Amino acid sequence: MNLAEIPDNIPIPKDDGAADHLLHSRLPELTLRATNNELINIGKLAGIVVIYIYPMTGKPDTLLPCGWNEIAGARGCTPQSCGFRDHYSELQALNTSVFGLSVQETDYQLEAKERLHLPFELISDSKLLLKSTLNLPTFIVQGMELYKRITLIAKDGNIEKVFYPVFPPNENVDAVIKWLSKYLTQDKDPL
C-alpha cells in the first residue's frame, strides 16, 4: 500500500456541521508537545498560524486500521502533510506558521516528520484536549478515537478560517494558500 497516494474510490466526507461553531472563536490556551520536544501553547501562537488536524499518519511497514479506506475523510494524511511540506516556502512568504496535529504520541509523529522531511513541527494531542475545549469532531476506529480532518487558520489565537470537511486532503494546502493570498493582499487587514 502506498501511503502517499489517495485511492480513487474512497468516500468523500460530507459537511455534518460539526465545525460550524469554530469560526471566530479563540484557540484555547493548551500546552502540547511538538516533535522538536518543545511545549507549545497553541492559544498564544502569535501571527498567522495554520494548524491542519488529521486522523493519523500511517507507517510503511504497518497496516492501517481495518476498513480505513471506507471511512470518509480518513485516508490521505501523508499526502496532506507532503502538500504542506512542498508549499512551505510559499506559506513562509505569506508570514504564516504551519503545524500538523493529531492524537498520535510525539515519538510516532517524529518518525513521520523525519521520514517525510517535514520542515515544520507536528503537535501531539494524545489526550484529545482540543476535543474537550473546542468540541472538535472525532471518529472511532478499532478502539481509537481520532480527529476528523480539519484545518484552522488563526491570527493571534483567533480562528479566522475553517476548512471542513477537507477533501481531497492533498489539495488542502492549495486552498489555504489561495485564501491567505486573497485576504492578505486586500487594503484592509481581514485577519
Secondary structure, DSSP 8 states (H G I E B T S, - for coil): --TTS--TT-------STTTT-TT-B----EEEETTS-EEEGGG--SEEEEEE-S----TTS---TTGGGSTTTS-HHHHHHHHHHTHHHHHHTTEEEEEEESS-HHHHHHHHHHHT-SSEEEE-TT-HHHHHH---EEEETTEEEE--EEEEEETTEEEEEE-S--SGGGHHHHHHHHHHHHHTSSS---
